[in-house]
Amino acid sequence: MHSHLIAAGGVVTVAAAIRSTWSPCGWSMLSTITPVGEQGRGRSYPVTAAWFIAGAIAGGGALGLAMALLTGIAATVGPLSSAGAIGIGGFAALCGAASDARVAGFSLPIHRRQVNEDWLDLYRPWVYGAGFGFQIGCGFATYITTAAVYLMVVLAGLTGDPLVAFGFGAGFGTLRGVAVLAGRNLRTPDAMRAFHRRFEKAGTVSRRATIGAQVLVGLAAISFALPVPISAATYAVVCAVALLSWQRYHSSSSRPPAVPAPGTAAPGTAV
């Protein structure tokens, strides 16, 4: 059980951290903590980025400590069999994938808080750098973009190993922190605009990859934990849902925009 859950948790942790870079806060950091941004404030980008990464690692460590505590609480509830723990993890992974894909409108609760941009004018670079980094690194203080963040916590608790759970949190925070280095070469407004155009296009790929990672983790776990007939039925359901979602997406994206009748205003416009 231990090795299977560690592998699943590692995959989900990486996917959650990378996908979270496309959150409004992650996007904001790639617009704010850049060479051109720090130069405009009369600050040093390497110093601010270093503090941001340090803060994110600390935030990830705080998250890891909380998840390590969760493993202890889970242990007091009662030991789970290997199949039971992996089966729960697999079910949680499929629920996370369904939430990110908005299957039938299903979505887990999302925290929409963002960092306070006023800190940029009120405090020194080490304060807003480390402060922003800590909030982003701990995963739950700012906008949650993917259900994989929740899934990471579930899998950490199911491992029953506090050190592994702490490692998941620390790894998540570290990856979220070093993401700020993607903007290390943005020294002009034109470079900023070109970067963010590419970044926006890559968002769709990151979303699909995160959903795919959760589906693969879920199906692999269910295959290990459940009898073959139940696993096969689960595979069939997942494939059917994926096909319907794909058809719905393509039908909506290929539908031409509505054209208002002559003499009427388009929806949402003033008359």
Secondary structure, DSSP 8 states (H G I E B T S, - for coil): -HHHHHHHHHHHHHHHHHHHTTSHHHHHHHHHSSHHHHHHTT--HHHHHHHHHHHHHHHHHHHHHHHHHHHHHHHHH----HHHHHHHHHHHHHHHHHHHHTGGG-----------TTHHHHS-HHHHHHHHHHHHHTSSSS----THHHHHHHHHHHH--HHHHHHHHHHHHHHHHHGGGGGTT--SHHHHHHHHHHHHHHHHHHHHHHHHHHHHHHHHHHHHHS-HHHHHHHHHHHHHHHHHHHHHHHHHHHS------TT---TTS--
